[in-house]
Amino acid sequence: MKAVGLIVEYNPLHNGHLHHIEQARLKSNAEIVVAIMSGNFLQRGEPAIVDKFTRAKMALKQQIDLVFELPTVYAIQHSDLFAYGAIRILDALHVDQVIFGSEQGEINSFTHAIQLIDQNRPLYDAELQKQLNQGHSYPMANKFALEALSSDRLPDLTMPNNILGLSYLRAQQQINSELKIDTIKRIQADYHQSELSYPITSATSIRNQITDSLIGQTNASLAMPLSSFQLLKDYWQTAESFHNWELYFPLLKYRILSDSVDQLRAIHGMTEGLEYRLKKMIHSSHTFVEFLNKTQTKRYTKTRLQRLFVHLLLQLTKEDMQHQLERVDQIDEVRLLAMSKNGQAYLNHLKQSSNLKIVSQLSRNLSDRMMIDEKAAAIYYLPLKSEAQSTLRQQEFKPPF
């Protein structure tokens, strides 16, 4: 059975994602579509608007056959670690090809960039460090370092999906150079687009439109499938809220105020005295957006800070993460969130050739990695009313959808 792999977040699933799914099927000629999806906290350091189970159901409604959870320890990291964890799992699931969406839309520029870095590694590393020392964020430093090698046929590394695309190819090179990777072009909507457009819009524009109500909205106006829209409404009925950083700001504020400077310094991603800056700015900040804006610098982008804040919420220390990342080549289990009948048949086929353990529901004997996922789920639901917390968290202990 030929399988194509997708690396997704679906926050929420919209018409642009449908285009990706359809084009990936056509381009790969695959019978099975396998998605690796971030859990309740996402790569840009944000809580997902609705939980991972709701988003997995959205995926299954659009003909994806298997949805697996990307472990939290990889889902909330910078692009290289995020990509490495996802590609490692897809390789273990024996997909034939991985297809990602990008602003660039063609794979040759990505492969050219990888070859350029490999052929000029000392020069690239030196330029990267130089740019970082000048105070640039890692994405900008990476862009300048690559442009110092050549100005021809390079992907635009100011664009988020292009950044991830380069990381996917780096991961493929390290894990299995025989795994085929290709890309399709994002159409119409830019990742950062804040205003709705039709028939395709960005997930950002949808989240901006959906605050705490769907009143007056339709699935057409939000440029998403009717099933995704209905699942959003169903989640609202249970949770009485959608998730965003403002919901978690009291928890974050408590964490920063109650932890000592030494405790904050131990958190993964806390560097260069940033703990003092957080302590200083939290007292005068009344909202999450205000706090984020006050804390941001040229070096510390909003995305990097948001990832740090997730680490703070989850109390992920440098020691914890070092232990996990030292074992990145030992991903021997993966959580299954949802499957179709065809997906179930693929899993039966996979048992004959893969040693990967498929975890269908949480139990008492969890690995360290899955204990972090369970903690992330508990904290994700924590701002909700008690009854909603209990109802939604029970999904962790039920079989896949």
N, C-alpha and C positions, 0 to 999 in steps of 0.2 A: 504494500500500500504506500503510495507516494504521498509525502507530507510536506507542507510548507509551514514555516514558523514565522510568527509575528510577535513583535515586542511592543506592548501597548499599556495604556493607562485608562483610556475611556472615561474621561472625567468631565462630562459624560460622553457616551457614544453618540456621534452625530453623523450627518450625511457625508462629511469628508472621510470619516472612518469607513463608511460603506464603500466608498470609492476604493480605498486601500484594500479592503477585503476582496472585493470583486476583481480588481486588477492583479492582486497576488495570486488568486486562483487561476486566472487566465494566463498570467506570465509563467507560472510554475507548472501548469497542467496537473496540479495536485488533487488527489481525492480527499485528503484530510487537511484541515486548517488547525494548527496548534498555536495558541496564544499564551505567551508569558506575560502576566499582568501584575503591575505593582499592587500591593495590598492597600491598607487604609491611609498610609502616608506615602507621598509621591516624590519623584526624583528632584523636583524643584523646591522641595522642602515645604510642601503644603499638605494639609489634610484633604483627602478626596471629598468631593461634594456629597457623595453617598457612599455607603460601604462597599467593600470588595465583592460581597455576595450579590448585591444588586447590580453592580457593573458586570459581573460574570454572567448573570442572567441576560443582560442587554446583549452581550456578545453571542450567547447561544441562540438568541432570537434572530440573529443576523447570520446564521449558518456557519459559525465557528464551532468546531467539533470538540475541542478540549481547551479548557482554561486552567492554567496552573498559576499559582502565586509565586511571584518573585520574592524571595525572602527579604524581610525588612532591612536586614543588614546591608543588602546590595541596593535595594530600591531607593534608599535615601542618601546615596553617595554621589560623588561627582561622576561625570559621564564615563570615564574609563572603567571604574569599578562597577557601575550600574550595567554597562555593556558586557563586561566580563562575566558577571553572574548570570545574565540572561542568555548569552551565547553558550556558556558552559552547560546550562540546563537543556537548551534546545539541542545541543550536540548529543547529550546523554539520552535525549528522547528520540534520537536518530532521524531528525527531520532531514530532508534532502536539500532544502534551500531555505534561506532566510531572506525576506523581502521587507525593506523598511521604506517609509515615506520620507522625502527630503525636499528642501527647497531647490537643490541642485537638479535632481531628477534623472541623472545618468551616473553610472558607476565608475566610468573611466577616470574621472577627475579625482575620486577618492583613492583608487588604486595608485594613481600617479603620485598623490600626496604621500601615501604610505611608502612607496618606493623611494621617493625623494628623501624622506626622513631616514630610512634605512641606509641609504648611500652616503648620507652626510651627518651621521649621528653625532660626532663630537661638536661640529659646528652648530647643529640644531640645539643640542643640550646647552651649549654655552650661551647662545642667543636667548633661549627660553629663560635661563637663569638671570641673564642681564635684564630682560624685560620685567621679570618678577621683582628684581631688586629695585627697579625704577617705580614700583608701586602699582603695576598693572595687575588686574585680575588674571586668573589662570587662562580663561578663554581668550582674552585679548593678547596675553603674552604668547600663547600658542599660535594665534593668528599671525602676529608679527614675526615670530621665529620661523614659521613656515614661509612667509613672504620674503624673508631674508635669503632663502635658498632659491626661490624662483617666483616669478610673477605670472607664470603661464599655467593655464588649465587647472587651477586650484578651486576647490569648493569655498564658498564664502563662509568663513568660520565665525562670523558674527550671527549667523542664523542657527537657532537651537537644534533643529533636526539634522542639519549638516554636521554640527559638532558631534552629535550622537552617532551619525553615520560613520564618521572617521573612527570613532571608538569601537564600533561594531567590527570594522575591518581589522583594527589592531587586535581585538580579542580573537577573531577568526584565525589570524596569523599565529597567535600564541597557542591556541587550543587545537585547531584542526584546519590546516590550510586547504584541505580538500572540500570542506563545507562551502557550498555555493552561496554567495551573497549578492543580492541585486537591490535596486531601488526603483521607486516610482515617484513621479513629481507630485508634490502637494499642489492642488489646484484651487484657484480663486482666493481662499482665505489665508492670510498670514497668521502665524502662530500667535502673535501678540495683538491681533486685531481686536479692538474693544467694542466695535459696533456690529450689530447683527447684519448679516447679508443672506441672500437666498439664491440658489438652493443649498449652497455650502457656506458655512460660517466656521469660526474658530470656537474651540471649547472655552476659551477665555471670554468671548463675547456672550456665550450662553450663561456662564457663571455670573457675569456682570448683570445679566438680565434677571436671573433667578436669584433673588435674595432669600426671603423666607416665605415666598408665596408663588403659586402658579396662576393666581387669579388673572384673567384677561389674556393669558398666554395660550397658544396652540402649538402642537408639534410642528406645524408648517412654519409658523413665525420663528420658531427656535431652530429650524433647519435640522430636525432630527427625526428618526423613525418613530412612528406612533407607539411602538412597543417600548422604546426607551423613555418616551414622554410619560407613558402610563406607569412605568416602573419608578420614575421620579415622584410621581403623585402618590404612589403606594408607599414609598419610603417616607414621604412627608406625613402621610396619615399615621404612621407608627411613631416616627421620631419627633414630629412637630417642629422640625428644624432641618436645614441643610448645614453642612459643615464648612466652616472657614476659620481663619486664624483668630478672628475676634472672639469666637466661641471659646477658644483655649487661652486667651490672653490672661485671665485671672490665674489659671494654673501655671502659666509661664512666669508670671509676675511673682507668685508665691515661691516658685523654685529659685528664682534669682535672688529674691530678698532673704530667703531662709538659708540657702547654701552659703557656706563660707567661701572666701576667695580661693582657698586651696581646693575645696570641693568643685568649684566651677572650673578651675584650671585643669582638673582631671578629666573633664568631659571631652569626648572625641571631637576634634575640629576647633578646640579653643587654643588659640596661638597668640603669641606676640602681645601678651597683656590685655587681650580683648575682654577678659573677665572684669577688669576694672572699668572699662567703658560701659559694659552692661550694667554694672552696679550703679554707675553714675547716672545713666540715662533713664533707668527704669523709674526712678522717683518722680520725674517730671512728665512721664508719659501716661496719658489717660486712655489711649487706644493702642491696638497692635500696630496699626498703620503709622501712628505718630512715633512709636518706639522704633519701628523698623527704619523710618526715615532719619531719625536722629542717630541711629547706630551705624547706618550705611556709610561707607567711605569708597574711594576709588578702588582700593584693594579688596575691600569686603563688600561684594555685591549683595543685592537683596536675596538672590537665590542661595548664595553661600551662607548668609546669615540665617535664612529660614531653615536650611538643613541643620545648622548648628542648634537652632531652637528645638527642632524635633529630637535631636540627640539629648538635649536638656530635659525635655518632657519625658523621654524614655529612660533617662539616667544611663545612657550608653557612655561608658568611660573609654579612655584611650586603651586601657588594658583589655577591656571587653572586646573592643573592635580589633585590636592586634591579634587576639586569640582567634577571632572569627576569620580575619583576612589571611592569616597564616594557613588556614584550612580551605581557602577558596577553591583549590584543586580537588577537594574531597567532598563535593556536593553529591551525596549518595542518597538523598531523599528529596521529594518535592511534594507540595500540597496541591491536591486536585480540588478545584472549586466547582467545576461544572463540566458536563460531558453530554454529547449526543449519542445516539445508538451507534453511528459510524465511529465516533470517538472511542466508545467502549470496545468496539471490534479492533481498533488500532492498538489499544492498550493490551488486549489479549495477544495480539501479534507481537507486541513489544516484549512481553514476558519471555519470549524465546531467545531474545538477543541482547537484553539490557539487564544490568544488575541494579538499576535505579529503583529505589523503594518509592512507591506511590502511596502517599498518606491521604486517606479520604476524609478523616475527621480527627480532631485532636483527642488525645487520651492522656492517661496519667504519665506515662513514660515518654516524655518529650526530650528531644535533643536540645542542647543549649540554643541552637539557632531557632528552633520552633518555639522555645520558651520566650524568646524575644518577640516573635510574631504574636504570641498569645498576650504578652504585656502590651504590645502596640494596640491590639484590638480592645483590651480593657480600657486603656486610656482614651482611645478614639471615641468610645461611647460614653465616657465619664461625664461630659457636660450635659447629657440628656437627662430627662426625668427618669426616676428609678425604674418605673415599669418598662419604659422603652429600652433602657440599658439592659435589663434582664432578658427581654424578648429578643433583642437583636444579637446579644452576645451568645445566646443559645445556639445560634447558627454555627458557631465554631465546633460544636460537638455533634453536628448532624451530618449525614452523608452528603455527597456533592449533589447539586441541582441537576 
